[in-house]
Amino acid sequence: MKIALVFEKKTSNHGVYTDMAWGGLVKTPIYNKKIPLGSAERARIENRYQAESLNRAVGQGTPSVQNPIGNPCN
């Protein structure tokens, strides 16, 4: 059971890290090809990237709202 909890904790943010990776590719041809304009996925990725970059919630009042999970660098 303990191993499962450790595994769950390590993998629970996989989607966040994937969104951050895609967020770094915004405005590139591969991003525009793989992530459709106007899609919920695109809104989530871009909101996640902005939330972490600005250290504040982005997209409030929408299904794609994202809150920062990281700590700002000092």
Secondary structure as GFF3:
##gff-version 3
##sequence-region A 1 74
A	DSSP	alpha_helix	2	11	.	.	.	ID=ss1
A	DSSP	alpha_helix	14	23	.	.	.	ID=ss2
A	DSSP	alpha_helix	29	34	.	.	.	ID=ss3
A	DSSP	alpha_helix	40	54	.	.	.	ID=ss4
###
